[in-house]
Amino acid sequence: MKATVLVRLKSEVLDPQGDAVRHALTKLGFAGVAGVRIGKLIEIELEGSAEATAGADLRARLAKMADEMLANPVTEDFEIQL
């Protein structure tokens, strides 16, 4: 089974990389780009079937992984997709 963790900067955190991409898109002629935020997509392959690993316990394990290793809880939020 595969799980996906999306990590994004919190809205109040400045994103200079996103600003640079927005600026570059505008210079390339892509009009109407009001803002860009850069994040991470992390795919985790889990052992077992979807039925065996599904549920609140799996979400709790993935949230613990994200909170302790995959995301910086001070500056980033994360979302888990199963």
C-alpha positions as a printed Julia matrix, in Angstrom:
82×3 Matrix{Float64}:
  0.0    0.0     0.0
  1.19   3.51   -0.77
  0.59   6.58    1.4
  1.33  10.15    0.4
  2.35  12.94    2.74
  2.04  16.49    1.4
  4.17  19.03    3.27
  3.55  22.73    2.81
  4.81  25.88    4.44
  2.36  27.42    6.86
  0.53  30.38    5.33
  2.24  32.87    7.64
  5.74  31.69    6.64
  7.41  33.58    3.78
  8.26  31.47    0.73
 11.18  33.05   -1.17
 11.47  30.01   -3.45
  7.8   30.35   -4.4
  8.28  34.08   -5.01
 11.24  33.34   -7.31
  9.16  30.82   -9.3
  6.25  33.29   -9.57
  8.62  35.98  -10.8
 10.2   33.62  -13.36
  6.78  32.51  -14.65
  5.79  36.14  -15.14
  9.05  36.86  -17.04
  8.36  33.84  -19.26
  5.03  35.35  -20.25
  2.64  33.41  -18.02
  0.3   36.21  -17.03
 -2.05  36.08  -14.07
  0.11  34.11  -11.63
 -0.7   35.8    -8.34
  1.34  33.54   -6.07
  3.31  30.31   -5.85
  3.98  28.2    -2.76
  6.57  25.4    -2.86
  6.08  22.17   -0.92
  7.11  18.53   -0.81
  5.32  15.34   -1.83
  6.55  12.22   -0.03
  5.36   8.74   -1.07
  5.74   5.96    1.48
  5.34   2.33    0.46
  3.86   0.33    3.35
  3.97  -3.42    3.78
  0.66  -5.28    3.72
 -2.65  -4.81    1.95
 -4.79  -1.71    2.12
 -7.32  -3.52    4.32
 -4.66  -4.68    6.78
 -3.0   -1.29    7.13
 -6.01   1.03    6.84
 -7.62   2.87    9.7
 -6.96   5.37   12.44
 -3.87   3.51   13.66
 -2.19   3.87   10.27
 -3.04   7.57   10.1
 -1.62   8.02   13.59
  1.63   6.26   12.58
  1.95   8.38    9.45
  1.21  11.56   11.41
  3.95  10.62   13.88
  6.38  10.05   10.99
  5.48  13.42    9.49
  5.62  15.27   12.79
  8.98  13.79   13.85
 10.82  13.46   10.55
  9.11  14.55    7.35
  7.91  18.04    8.27
  9.08  20.83   10.53
  6.04  21.46   12.76
  7.18  25.02   13.47
  7.08  26.16    9.84
  5.19  23.43    7.94
  1.81  21.72    7.85
  1.25  18.25    6.43
 -1.61  16.3     4.92
 -1.85  12.51    4.72
 -3.47  10.81    1.74
 -4.12   7.07    1.66
